[in-house]
Amino acid sequence: MPWAKGQQLQNGKYVIEEVLGQGGFGITYKALQIELNRHVVIKTPNEYLSYDPDYQKYIERFIEEGQILARLSQDPHPHIVGVIELFQEGNTHCLVMDFVPGENLFEAVRNRGALPEAEIVHCIRQIGEALCVLHQAGLVHRDAHPGNIMLRKNDKAVLIDFGIAKQIIPLTLSSTNRAGNDGFAPYEQRTRGSREPTVDIYCLAATLYYAVTGQRPTTSLARKLDNTLLTPPKEIISSISEQLNRAILKGMALEAEDRPQSMQSWLAMLEVPKQTSPPTVEPVHRKEVVRPPEAKSASKATPGQAATKSPRIIPWGWLVGVLLNYLFIGYSLAMSNGSLGAWAWAGAWAGAWAWAVALGGGVALAGAGNVAVALAGRVAGGVAVTVVWAVAVALAFGGVAGVVAAAGAMAWAVAWAVAAAAAWKKLLESFNKFHTFLILAGVSSLGLGLGWIGHWVFNTRS
């Protein structure tokens, strides 16, 4: 019978507190180590196995694996439970291990549901690394199901309760047939007692399936004997990545030869491919976008010499074209006399400002390069001036002459609209919208003024 609470072992060195679990081979107890005042776990073979003719083989295997785990504990692994000692209490052999506080993976899923991919993959990788150490030492855990994986509060997972001696005990007594392990063992373990590393790969992949879906996977025996299909985890939780979905299905391949043949190979399937960082765009942006091509050479500094500031680029040719066009407009408007001339002059002046404002509005609306909207602003500005100027000229000349003059005015309007639009584009490369507006409005006003002065000078001399 299992030891009762308060049972003292090793002359009072350990005191039994409770039974943590009982399987086909062994019983696991939580006990208090009196001298160090700490909790430990004590695992023993089941008492009824003593009547089995192969009982001595079970004990020899139990001691052998316990000694191997004790040697591993001399260089402790952070994700493998530490083994403290082996001793015999009467006829019962005992393996003492560290007590790991926290909740096991079964409890975590029961309390929280399916766990986030990033969180659980991190923990499963830790357990996989622990199993790699065991495999290198010639051991296979064979029981890496969610109940034997403890999740600590420091985001560390610990592998506990090794499946000691399961290779030789009767399969009907094996803990792999317990409800807690149902669905996590490959069929070759359940039918032939396999102790190949591929057994641990299946167990851990099935554990990962359970953690990310919150559902137990279809048992390997049902898949093998009844041809029941395993539902891919991504069909249960659509947010699971394709990479994780493939890794789980590969690790749970029904036949051992179809799985990765080493734990390292399977863990590699869980790794996120490393992405090379793209080259920084800041230097390229500064040289190729912000600075105009003509300013590149001026912005480069020679050794020992500070870099000079890029000069402002002013489209003198286009601005001269705008000036000449407005000079002609001013001269034409000044040819009318009296109040009509004053009204025409005022209309042209207002048109110049309306054109500049509309042009600026069009570019402002254009934002990141919407050419159609920018063009609409320019056309709106051009129409504003053209209408004022054509009406003024038609009124000044009257009759057929006025219509002809108005048609000429429209032709000139197209000319200066093209020149002004090009000038605006060039100016924006070096100036902000407000400064560009002031430059164009000033050039337009200067052209109108010079046209009026020119007409006045010629009329005075004649």
Summary of the structure (lengths in Angstrom):
residues: 462
radius of gyration: 44.2
end to end distance: 135.3
largest distance: 140.2
contacts: 1447
relative contact order: 0.07
helix: 58%
strand: 11%
